[in-house]
């Protein structure tokens, strides 16, 4: 039978705060185990939580960026379960009164646009991490609480996604917005963006949803579609065998490229949620929300529109340049040096993106202003486009500014007629056969002559000028 | 001390001698810091010598219920699960007392995790009532009350979740104040029921309680439930001129079989206030009969959550992990918690369970609002409310061990005040035929500790009960 997948995503995004959600302990990644802890995030007796206002602001930014209603009153609840990485025996989270609800995010799959509804965004604290590494721990387990208490938002969609591709597109789009808003660095490998997927299938056309499974441990972008793809196939086989899908939580095993049962619905925890008596409700007024709203940076769709209308870029270029906020910022900084959006855009898309090969643009050896100045050198005919590529390679290598490279290597374009003419004469003399053919009508040979002249001048001759002189002399 | 008639070292040594002589019979202390106390006393004397005294509490020997975290002494909460635990930090009130120069004699016995009204639920030893060593000291701050009554310290700190300061104060013939919820920081106080717990002083006199409150009250940025309401000078409020006020007597507190001697003592107390010109008004707190059930649902639910952190992973007791994690949890918690604590964790876990939450916890919160409204309506008509603190005097050790419900019911006069978050005081108002103390409770509107203390002090001036000390020790 033909089935239609129904997918909902629950995404945990780590908020980029300096301190934890309820304690002043630091949050930076890569610290020695348990270095980023204090008595509060270790759940010592007698400690009390105090809410981090920066985390609330970031959550509100995310909510506005995802077109949610920010709720004027939200509530902190305790979610109980026993696990060594959970210091208090409960996680402080938001349960029936989240900070934001009813949002939407537009995604693009191929050429089609689609709006995915967001049910809610709630804030919560992260747990620590159990370490079972045999080399490190032998037959013991250790707990690293550095992550315990780090602020998260959980962003929950409605079951509006219908293919692994749509799920991947949603993740991509969500990550883009969170990065634009400086809410989350979006690094799935480091765990600052995590995705759980609720997946079910139903016969095409049927209204009623099938039994869903929840997929956990999808810890890389590639795995979002892989895990969902696998699970759709698995459920299809189960139904085709005439069996029923069991409601359960399944773990994605990225080595084996499959999902495995973790716990059934019957084994599910009773979390015994209740409002945390240590924390007053989070009350926000319209002025606070409006203030944050007015401080929001331009979002991807707004940027694309502006690039097209004001900078006269093509839709393709505008989209590529806006894909990542760091790239867009790089482009705009370069543009401040020299107002040629089209040319700078091309350089970013063709050369810079190739050079960074998917890593962060901040790893480049030179600042964006240098790219602007490089294009300026071309536009002022100080160097040719061809030479500019060599200069660019130098910039990549040692971060030097383009003017110094051109000066030190003597790459300045030759625009002096008295210097070019003798070269042209020499080339024409040496190639009399070709000159004859040209004069008999094979005008395609002009390119050959230009190439020879450029070669003879080590590329430094102004190609336009060479062209003109050649045409004059070959008349 | 200010008049140089006595030094802090002399007072401290006096307490330490009393402790050495009498505490083996009473069992009020879990930990005595003899050397530390002497050192602090010498420091206080030196400051006074140089006219650099830090104020009223500088050099005064005090002691702490073992629920207050201290970074230099063990904090056990009278539980095996925290036996030998030394906290990495001082709680806010401990820091305030230390900053004020108080001499900390040690840590006081209590019911395990503050759960109980008799101090028989300490994992280490019960507290005996100094007035009659066969009897209980009350609880949960039994050690805090008995140590003051037996002059093993000049004042102590307790915590009150459903009467844990006031009831033992009543049973030991001392003064115990439970401030408004949010008046005193809870940071560094081991939580029992977070929405009910409040810290307060336990002393020989009302003025002493006021002086201690002066030091510990105030907003704490580390406690999100602590209030920014201004703190007044509670000690000087005591000396303000008495004006006739209206005192309410809730009819629901005087039904059933109130001990006749307690009833007599309360009636005499009422007459003392009448003689000051106060108007006695009959009032009603109609939801009183639901208070015990409401209290035990909310308190146990919060406790089941607050005590989840004692899992053997990071600190305190850890028993054999056996076959793995779950066994480590059950061995550790099974061995570390006493019977009453387990009983309340079970009750609270049940009350929060899926399918029961609405019927129990959510319903209890609704009734809590009704109880709060009762008091709001009453305080439209009266300025203070007067009741007995406890329906009984100190009972014999072991008397209620078979039936925990019976002991829960004895909290009837104290729990409503916690549910409503209001301030209340217990002070001595008489003795029964066996020379056992009887306590009077005054309740006030939120943030009116000064009014409560002022009228408690007025009562103290007119009576001699607070001057009596247990003899025969």
Interface residues (C-beta under 8 A of the other chain):
Chain A: X39 X42 X43 X44 X45 X46 X47 X48 X49 X50 X51 X78 X80 X82 X84 X87 X88 X89 X90 X143 X270 X272 X273 X274 X277 X278 X279 X280
Chain B: X69 X75 X77 X82 X85 X87 X88 X89 X91 X186 X187 X188 X189 X190 X191 X193 X194 X195 X221 X222 X223 X224 X225 X301 X302 X304 X305 X307 X308 X309 X311 X313 X314 X315 X325 X329 X349 X352 X353 X354 X357 X361
